Amino acid sequence: MAAAIEEAVFNALRGHHNAHTKLPSPRIIKIYVASLKDDFKEERRLLLEVIGPDLQTLYDDRQLEIEIVDIHFGTGSDGLTTVDLDPYVLEDHLEEIETCHGVSKSVFLIVSFHGS
């Protein structure tokens, strides 16, 4: 069975494929972190810089890729900007959440919020 999959991958890389070509699905856990830009900055940083790499090390032997998506990480200034208020940005966020759900083999969403 493995040989057939490898052959299908090689054929696809060569440009030889059709509607009946079966390719192996990616083995990925893609986690979208949803929070406001100014909330949980330190926790989100630790998640991306410490916990994410530790998880990747844990799952390397299982050949799973761990990807953490935080749209706001490293975007600069505090507070809302005109980009944050753009209604099309919400569509981008929703598309990314759908992508995480579609490709992830496990958990795909972490939501963090706090009340005022």
C-alpha positions as CSV (number, residue, x, y, z in Angstrom):
1,M,0.0,0.0,0.0
2,A,2.8,2.4,0.9
3,A,4.4,1.9,-2.5
4,A,1.2,2.9,-4.3
5,I,0.9,6.1,-2.3
6,E,4.6,7.0,-2.9
7,E,4.0,6.4,-6.6
8,A,0.9,8.6,-6.6
9,V,3.0,11.4,-4.9
10,F,5.8,11.0,-7.5
11,N,3.3,11.2,-10.3
12,A,1.7,14.3,-8.9
13,L,5.1,15.9,-8.6
14,R,5.8,15.1,-12.2
15,G,2.4,16.7,-13.2
16,H,0.8,13.4,-14.0
17,H,-2.5,13.3,-12.1
18,N,-6.3,13.1,-12.7
19,A,-9.6,13.2,-10.8
20,H,-9.0,9.7,-9.6
21,T,-5.5,10.3,-8.1
22,K,-5.5,9.6,-4.4
23,L,-2.8,11.5,-2.5
24,P,-2.1,11.1,1.2
25,S,-3.7,13.8,3.4
26,P,-1.3,16.0,5.3
27,R,-0.6,15.0,8.9
28,I,-1.0,18.3,10.6
29,I,-2.5,19.8,13.7
30,K,-3.2,23.4,12.8
31,I,-4.4,25.5,15.8
32,Y,-5.9,28.9,15.4
33,V,-5.6,31.2,18.5
34,A,-8.5,33.6,18.7
35,S,-8.2,36.6,21.0
36,L,-8.2,40.3,20.9
37,K,-4.9,41.9,19.8
38,D,-4.2,43.4,23.3
39,D,-5.4,40.4,25.4
40,F,-3.1,37.6,26.6
41,K,0.0,38.9,24.9
42,E,2.4,37.1,27.1
43,E,0.4,33.8,27.1
44,R,0.2,33.9,23.3
45,R,3.9,34.6,23.0
46,L,4.7,31.6,25.3
47,L,2.3,29.4,23.2
48,L,4.1,30.3,20.0
49,E,7.7,30.4,21.2
50,V,7.8,27.7,23.9
51,I,4.8,25.4,23.9
52,G,4.5,25.1,20.1
53,P,8.1,23.9,19.6
54,D,7.7,21.6,22.6
55,L,4.6,20.1,21.1
56,Q,6.4,19.7,17.8
57,T,9.2,17.8,19.5
58,L,6.7,15.6,21.2
59,Y,4.9,14.7,17.9
60,D,8.0,14.5,15.6
61,D,8.3,10.8,16.0
62,R,4.6,10.4,15.0
63,Q,5.3,12.5,11.8
64,L,2.7,15.1,12.8
65,E,3.3,18.8,12.1
66,I,2.1,21.2,14.7
67,E,1.3,24.7,13.4
68,I,-0.1,27.5,15.7
69,V,-1.7,30.4,13.9
70,D,-2.0,33.7,15.7
71,I,-3.0,36.5,13.3
72,H,-2.2,39.2,15.8
73,F,1.2,38.0,17.0
74,G,3.9,40.5,16.1
75,T,1.5,43.0,14.4
76,G,2.9,46.0,16.2
77,S,1.1,48.8,18.0
78,D,-1.4,48.4,20.8
79,G,-5.0,49.4,20.3
80,L,-7.2,49.2,17.3
81,T,-6.0,50.4,13.9
82,T,-7.9,51.0,10.7
83,V,-6.8,47.6,9.5
84,D,-8.4,46.0,12.6
85,L,-11.7,47.8,11.9
86,D,-11.8,46.7,8.2
87,P,-14.8,44.3,7.8
88,Y,-12.8,42.2,5.3
89,V,-10.3,41.3,8.0
90,L,-13.0,39.3,9.7
91,E,-13.5,37.3,6.6
92,D,-9.7,36.5,6.5
93,H,-9.9,35.3,10.1
94,L,-12.9,33.1,9.4
95,E,-11.3,31.7,6.3
96,E,-8.2,30.8,8.4
97,I,-10.4,29.1,11.0
98,E,-12.1,27.1,8.3
99,T,-8.7,26.1,6.9
100,C,-7.5,25.0,10.4
101,H,-10.6,23.0,10.8
102,G,-10.3,21.4,7.4
103,V,-6.7,20.3,7.5
104,S,-6.2,19.6,11.2
105,K,-6.2,16.1,12.6
106,S,-7.2,17.2,16.0
107,V,-7.8,20.4,18.0
108,F,-8.1,23.4,15.7
109,L,-9.2,26.4,17.8
110,I,-8.2,28.1,21.0
111,V,-10.4,31.0,22.1
112,S,-9.1,33.4,24.8
113,F,-11.1,36.2,26.2
114,H,-11.5,38.1,29.5
115,G,-14.3,40.3,30.8
116,S,-13.9,43.9,31.7
